[in-house]
Amino acid sequence: MFGFDGSTKAIAHFLEQIKENKEGSKFTHREVRAYGRLMLALVPDLSVDHPEEIKLLLAAMSTAGLPHYDRSFAAERILKLLEGQEKRKFHSPDGF
């Protein structure tokens, strides 16, 4: 898709900001929901180990009615999944 290589570095940046947004100081609910929907559309093109769990968390983050804390929790969980994947790649002899 548009030369996208499946890297998760770009979405990790936004997820970090959402993770730190527990009180809504950086983003409004509407902005976090928009980021969630945008990232959800990219999941099929990402190289991730747990795409279904990530899709579920992004979909939840995108729904109306959740407090900032819950959206922050979802972002933190996705980041942990991505970090675990990076650690496995780093310790794997072939890098996969």
Secondary structure, DSSP 8 states (H G I E B T S, - for coil): -TT----SHHHHHHHHHHHT-TTSSS--HHHHHHHHHHHHHHGGGS--S-HHHHHHHHHHHHSTT--HHHHHHHHHHHHHHHHHHHHHHHHSTT--
